[in-house]
């Protein structure tokens, strides 16, 4: 059996091989002079300028690609089981806060029960599971479970909506009275499942106490896979967590590219000072706005070892809607005057690499029918971007699917399947971008992930 260091070494070799392979077959390494002509003479001034601008849009994704590359190489991509660095009895109080609209009560009840079992198995004792909902769920009144129903009459000072409104309600003095400023909150979505590894990672993070905010890895291919297409497409997000997210938190301790809305660990006092009361612009991607605001206020972040489990969207419709909301929410954050440009510059570049995706995608066709001469370094960079993004799908499968559970043949089929979803993912992202740019911005679509696995006690 390979140990974690050998796995990481083989992963790095595979990444470098994929980069070399793509650089070679793309012709970036071995240049030919077949396209050495005057483009202005062939396409005219306007046509040439447009073609070069379309090529340059590809470079907008370079910063996040470099972060993903460095994160996947510099840190062990296959760490061992998380070991506790202290006794759980000495850990501060932890509130596990789950926010839901209340449309799927059975899902919430099942996951609450499973998360209680996981916390107990991991040795966590000083904790509370808090479910914040717009509709009463009728949760059993156990000592470690609290249900908070957000009144329909409640409104924040700035008019925050959706999940941000519910999260801000929990910070009101009359509701938050049981939590002190030195206590901790673990924010989960209604479908998120803890693992013993993540609980131990959270305990290590809060007992360390050096940083006010933290986040870790989420995987999507655990237990029953509902939709193979969306799950394989989400393998990219797994690699993004282990690359870009981990590097920005471990090396810089800053949310340079923002963070996700689940598996969020915050210290109560810091969360109250940052707050979720950020108006309409901070309500669609409340997680992104919160991270940028905390960054601006000088708080620090760290990566938490140990993974949590979620499910990818069950339908293509939900998949598109999810991506559309993310794009719209991040655009609102990027354009918000409440956050200085110096704190969101990398987020803005990343966001506009997404917004201009239809233009970047057009280069696949235009490079064939309207070739233009480019410096070799430009071709090398573009091939590098494509190679790293392609490898991230492969790596996401390696992290998400168990070789021993699926067997050699099915495991290889999963890798091939992830690579084959790349055109699908590009198509979906293009649809989401066009729809998101022209559609109404202040909407919050709820993805249905109501699946009820059996409870194991």
C-alpha positions in Angstrom: 0.0 0.0 0.0 1.3 3.4 -0.9 2.0 5.9 1.9 0.8 9.5 1.6 4.2 10.9 0.6 4.6 8.3 -2.3 1.1 9.1 -3.4 1.9 12.8 -3.5 5.1 12.2 -5.4 3.2 10.1 -8.0 0.5 12.8 -8.3 3.2 15.5 -8.9 4.8 13.3 -11.6 1.4 12.8 -13.2 0.7 16.5 -13.2 4.1 17.4 -14.8 3.5 14.6 -17.4 0.1 16.0 -18.3 1.5 19.5 -18.7 4.4 18.2 -20.9 1.9 16.1 -23.0 -0.4 19.0 -23.6 2.4 21.5 -24.3 3.8 19.0 -26.9 0.6 18.0 -28.7 -0.6 21.6 -28.8 2.6 22.6 -30.7 3.6 25.2 -28.1 6.9 23.4 -27.4 7.9 22.7 -31.0 7.0 25.8 -33.0 6.4 25.7 -36.7 6.3 28.8 -39.0 3.1 28.0 -40.8 1.2 30.9 -39.2 4.0 33.4 -39.6 2.1 36.0 -41.7 0.8 39.5 -41.4 -2.7 39.2 -39.7 -3.6 42.8 -40.6 -3.2 42.1 -44.2 -5.3 38.9 -44.0 -8.1 39.9 -41.5 -7.9 43.7 -41.6 -7.3 46.0 -38.6 -10.7 45.4 -36.8 -10.6 41.7 -37.3 -7.0 41.4 -36.1 -7.7 43.5 -33.0 -10.8 41.4 -32.1 -8.9 38.1 -32.6 -6.0 39.1 -30.4 -8.4 40.4 -27.7 -10.3 37.1 -27.7 -6.9 35.3 -27.3 -5.9 37.6 -24.4 -9.1 36.8 -22.5 -7.6 33.3 -21.9 -5.0 34.8 -19.6 -7.5 36.1 -17.1 -7.6 32.6 -15.6 -3.8 32.4 -15.2 -3.7 33.7 -11.5 -6.1 31.0 -10.2 -4.4 28.3 -12.4 -1.0 29.3 -10.8 -2.5 29.0 -7.3 -4.1 25.6 -8.1 -0.8 24.4 -9.5 1.3 25.6 -6.5 -1.3 24.3 -4.0 -1.4 20.8 -5.5 2.4 20.6 -5.7 3.6 22.3 -2.5 1.3 20.6 0.0 0.8 16.9 0.5 -2.3 16.1 -1.7 -3.0 12.8 0.1 -2.5 13.6 3.8 -2.8 10.9 6.4 -5.7 10.6 8.9 -6.0 13.7 11.0 -4.6 13.2 14.5 -5.8 15.2 17.4 -3.2 17.6 18.9 -5.0 17.9 22.2 -7.8 16.6 24.3 -11.3 17.3 23.1 -12.2 18.0 26.7 -10.0 21.1 26.6 -11.6 22.5 23.4 -13.8 25.6 23.4 -17.5 25.3 22.9 -18.5 24.6 19.3 -21.9 25.4 17.7 -22.6 23.5 14.5 -25.1 25.8 12.7 -27.2 24.4 9.8 -29.2 26.9 7.7 -32.2 25.7 5.8 -35.3 27.2 4.3 -37.2 24.2 5.7 -38.4 22.6 2.5 -36.8 19.3 3.2 -37.4 18.4 6.8 -36.6 14.7 6.5 -33.2 15.5 5.0 -32.4 17.8 7.8 -33.5 15.4 10.5 -31.5 12.6 9.0 -28.4 14.6 8.7 -28.7 16.1 12.2 -28.8 12.5 13.6 -25.9 11.4 11.5 -23.8 14.5 12.5 -24.5 13.9 16.2 -23.2 10.4 15.8 -20.1 11.5 14.0 -19.3 14.2 16.7 -19.8 11.6 19.4 -17.6 9.0 17.6 -14.9 11.6 17.2 -14.8 12.4 20.9 -16.4 15.8 20.7 -18.5 16.5 23.8 -18.8 20.3 24.3 -21.0 21.0 21.2 -24.5 22.1 20.1 -26.2 21.5 16.7 -28.3 24.5 15.8 -30.8 24.4 12.9 -31.9 27.8 11.6 -35.0 27.6 9.4 -37.7 29.7 7.9 -40.3 26.9 8.5 -40.7 24.9 11.7 -39.2 21.4 11.3 -40.3 19.8 14.6 -36.9 18.6 15.5 -36.7 16.4 18.6 -35.6 18.4 21.6 -32.4 16.7 22.5 -30.0 18.4 24.8 -27.5 19.0 22.0 -30.1 20.2 19.3 -31.7 23.6 19.1 -34.1 24.7 16.4 -34.4 28.4 15.6 -37.3 29.6 13.4 -36.6 32.9 11.8 -39.8 35.1 12.1 -41.3 36.2 8.8 -41.4 39.7 10.3 -37.7 39.9 10.9 -35.6 42.2 8.8 -32.0 43.4 9.1 -30.9 47.0 9.2 -29.6 46.9 5.6 -32.4 44.7 4.2 -30.3 41.5 3.8 -32.2 38.6 2.4 -32.1 34.8 1.9 -29.4 32.9 3.9 -27.7 36.1 5.0 -30.9 37.2 6.7 -31.1 33.9 8.6 -27.5 34.0 9.6 -27.8 37.6 10.8 -30.8 36.7 12.9 -28.7 34.2 14.8 -26.3 37.0 15.7 -28.9 39.1 17.4 -28.2 39.5 21.1 -31.5 37.9 22.1 -30.8 34.8 20.0 -27.0 34.5 20.4 -27.0 34.9 24.2 -25.7 31.3 24.8 -22.5 31.8 22.8 -19.5 33.8 24.0 -17.1 35.7 21.8 -14.4 33.0 22.2 -16.8 30.2 21.2 -16.8 28.8 17.6 -19.5 28.2 14.9 -19.2 25.6 12.2 -21.5 26.6 9.3 -23.0 23.8 7.3 -25.6 23.5 4.5 -28.6 21.3 5.1 -27.0 18.4 3.1 -23.5 18.7 4.5 -22.2 15.7 6.5 -19.4 15.8 9.0 -16.7 13.1 9.0 -14.6 12.1 12.0 -11.6 13.5 10.1 -13.2 16.9 9.7 -14.3 17.0 13.4 -10.7 16.3 14.5 -9.5 18.9 12.0 -11.9 21.5 13.4 -10.8 20.6 17.0 -7.2 21.2 16.1 -8.1 24.5 14.4 -10.1 25.9 17.3 -7.6 24.7 20.0 -4.8 26.4 18.0 -6.7 29.6 18.1 -4.3 31.6 15.9 -6.9 32.4 13.2 -10.5 33.6 13.4 -11.8 31.8 10.2 -11.1 28.5 8.6 -12.3 26.1 5.9 -11.5 22.6 4.5 -12.2 20.2 1.7 -15.6 19.1 0.6 -16.1 16.0 -1.6 -19.1 14.9 -3.6 -18.8 11.2 -4.6 -19.5 9.6 -1.2 -22.0 6.8 -0.6 -24.7 6.7 -3.4 -24.0 8.8 -6.5 -27.3 10.3 -7.6 -26.1 12.0 -10.9 -22.8 10.8 -12.3 -22.6 13.6 -14.8 -22.8 16.4 -12.2 -20.7 14.5 -9.7 -17.9 14.0 -12.2 -18.1 17.6 -13.2 -17.8 18.6 -9.6 -14.5 16.7 -9.3 -12.9 20.0 -10.5 -14.2 21.7 -7.3 -12.5 19.1 -5.2 -9.2 19.9 -6.9 -9.8 23.6 -6.5 -10.2 23.1 -2.7 -6.9 21.2 -2.5 -5.1 23.7 -4.7 -6.2 27.3 -4.7 -8.2 27.3 -1.5 -5.5 25.5 0.5 -2.6 27.6 -0.8 -4.3 31.0 -0.1 -5.1 30.0 3.5 -2.0 28.1 4.4 0.6 30.4 2.7 -1.1 33.8 2.9 -3.9 33.3 5.5 -6.2 35.4 3.4 -9.3 34.7 1.2 -7.6 36.1 -1.9 -10.1 34.3 -4.1 -12.9 34.1 -1.5 -14.2 30.8 -0.1 -17.3 28.5 -0.1 -20.5 28.8 1.9 -20.3 25.5 3.8 -17.6 24.0 6.0 -17.1 27.5 7.3 -15.6 27.7 10.9 -15.7 31.1 12.6 -15.0 32.6 16.0 -18.2 34.1 17.4 -16.7 37.5 18.2 -15.2 37.9 14.8 -18.3 36.8 13.0 -20.4 39.3 14.9 -18.0 42.2 14.0 -18.0 41.2 10.3 -21.7 40.3 10.2 -24.0 39.1 7.4 -26.0 42.3 7.3 -24.6 43.5 4.0 -27.7 44.5 2.0 -29.0 43.1 -1.2 -25.5 42.9 -2.8 -24.3 40.8 0.0 -27.2 38.4 0.0 -26.8 36.3 -3.1 -23.3 35.1 -2.4 -23.3 35.9 1.3 -20.2 33.7 1.8 -18.1 35.6 -0.7 -19.1 39.0 0.6 -18.4 37.9 4.2 -15.0 36.7 3.3 -14.0 39.8 1.5 -15.3 42.0 4.3 -13.4 40.0 6.9 -10.3 40.2 4.8 -10.7 44.0 4.6 -11.1 44.2 8.4 -7.8 42.4 8.9 -8.9 38.9 10.1 -6.9 35.9 9.2 -7.8 32.5 7.8 -6.4 29.0 7.7 -7.1 25.6 6.0 -8.7 22.9 8.1 -7.6 19.3 7.5 -10.3 16.7 7.1 -13.0 16.5 4.5 -16.8 16.9 4.7 -19.3 15.2 2.4 -22.0 16.8 0.1 -23.9 15.8 -3.0 -23.7 17.3 -6.4 -26.9 18.7 -7.9 -29.3 15.9 -8.9 -30.4 17.5 -12.1 -28.8 19.5 -14.9 -31.3 22.3 -14.3 -30.2 22.6 -10.7 -26.6 22.4 -11.8 -27.1 25.4 -14.2 -29.1 27.4 -11.6 -26.4 26.8 -9.0 -23.6 28.1 -11.3 -25.7 31.1 -12.4 -26.4 32.1 -8.8 -22.7 31.9 -7.9 -21.7 34.0 -10.9 -24.3 36.7 -10.1 -23.5 36.8 -6.4 -19.7 37.1 -7.0 -20.3 39.8 -9.6 -22.3 41.8 -7.0 -19.4 41.5 -4.6 -16.9 42.5 -7.2 -18.9 45.6 -8.1 -19.7 46.5 -4.5 -18.3 49.8 -3.2 -18.2 48.5 0.3 -15.0 46.5 -0.4 -11.8 48.2 -1.6 -10.4 46.9 -4.9 -7.0 46.0 -3.3 -8.8 43.3 -1.3 -10.8 41.8 -4.2 -8.5 42.3 -7.2 -7.7 38.5 -7.6 -11.4 37.7 -7.0 -12.3 40.3 -9.7 -9.8 38.8 -12.2 -11.1 35.3 -11.5 -14.8 36.5 -11.8 -14.1 38.2 -15.1 -12.3 35.1 -16.5 -15.7 33.4 -15.8 -17.7 36.2 -17.3 -15.6 36.2 -20.5 -15.7 32.4 -20.8 -17.9 32.5 -24.0 -15.2 34.6 -25.6 -12.4 32.3 -24.4 -14.3 29.3 -25.6 -14.7 30.8 -29.0 -10.9 30.5 -29.4 -11.3 26.7 -29.8 -13.0 27.3 -33.1 -11.3 30.6 -34.1 -7.8 29.1 -33.6 -8.6 26.7 -36.4 -10.5 28.8 -38.9 -8.8 32.1 -38.1 -5.2 31.4 -36.9 -3.0 34.3 -35.9 0.7 34.4 -35.1 1.4 34.7 -31.3 4.7 34.7 -29.3 5.7 31.2 -28.3 5.5 32.2 -24.6 1.9 33.0 -25.1 1.2 29.6 -26.6 3.1 27.9 -23.7 1.1 29.8 -21.1 -2.2 28.9 -22.8 -1.2 25.2 -23.0 -0.2 25.3 -19.4 -3.6 26.7 -18.4 -5.4 24.0 -20.3 -3.2 21.2 -19.0 -3.6 22.2 -15.3 -7.4 22.6 -15.7 -7.6 19.2 -17.4 -5.5 17.5 -14.7 -7.7 19.0 -12.0 -10.6 16.7 -13.2 -8.3 13.7 -12.9 -7.1 14.7 -9.4 -10.7 15.4 -8.3 -11.5 11.8 -9.2 -8.5 10.5 -7.3 -9.6 12.4 -4.2 -13.3 11.6 -4.5 -13.5 8.0 -5.5 -12.0 5.1 -3.6 -9.9 2.7 -5.7 -10.7 -0.1 -3.3 -14.4 0.6 -3.4 -14.8 0.8 -7.2 -12.0 -1.5 -8.4 -9.4 -0.9 -11.1 -11.7 -0.8 -14.1 -14.5 1.3 -12.7 -12.0 3.7 -11.2 -10.3 4.2 -14.6 -13.8 4.7 -16.1 -14.4 7.4 -13.5 -11.3 9.2 -14.6 -12.3 8.9 -18.3 -15.8 10.0 -17.4 -14.5 13.1 -15.6 -12.4 14.1 -18.6 -15.4 13.5 -20.9 -17.5 15.9 -18.8 -15.2 18.8 -19.7 -17.1 19.8 -22.8 -20.3 19.4 -20.9 -19.0 21.5 -18.1 -17.8 24.2 -20.5 -21.2 24.3 -22.2 -23.1 24.5 -18.8 -20.7 27.3 -17.6 -21.3 29.2 -20.8 -25.1 28.9 -20.4 -24.8 30.0 -16.8 -22.6 33.0 -17.7 -24.9 34.3 -20.4 -28.0 33.7 -18.3 -26.4 35.2 -15.2 -25.2 38.4 -17.0 -28.5 39.2 -18.6 -30.8 37.8 -15.9 -32.1 39.3 -12.7 -29.3 39.4 -10.1 -31.0 39.4 -6.7 -32.4 35.9 -6.7 -31.5 32.8 -4.6 -32.2 29.4 -6.2 -32.5 26.5 -3.7 -30.9 23.3 -5.1 -32.8 20.1 -4.2 -30.6 17.6 -2.5 -33.2 15.7 -0.5 -31.8 12.2 -0.3 -32.2 10.2 2.9 -29.4 7.6 3.6 -30.0 5.2 6.5 -29.0 6.3 10.0 -26.1 4.4 11.6 -26.0 4.5 15.4 
